[in-house]
Amino acid sequence: MEFRRKFGRKKEKKSIKGLFLVVLLVVVLYLWFNADSLLKALF
């Protein structure tokens, strides 16, 4: 029972970390494809 509880917590943390990595990947891709327009707007 205790093992199941620990496993459940670990799975929950992993899903949150995975979601964070997906969001980070989306942000990086967005910045990568819009780098030209962002640089033109700044400079």
Contacts in CASP RR format, 6 or more apart in sequence:
PFRMAT RR
TARGET T0000
AUTHOR 0000-0000-0000
METHOD contacts of the structure
MODEL  1
MEFRRKFGRKKEKKSIKGLFLVVLLVVVLYLWFNADSLLKALF
31 38 0 8 1.000
END
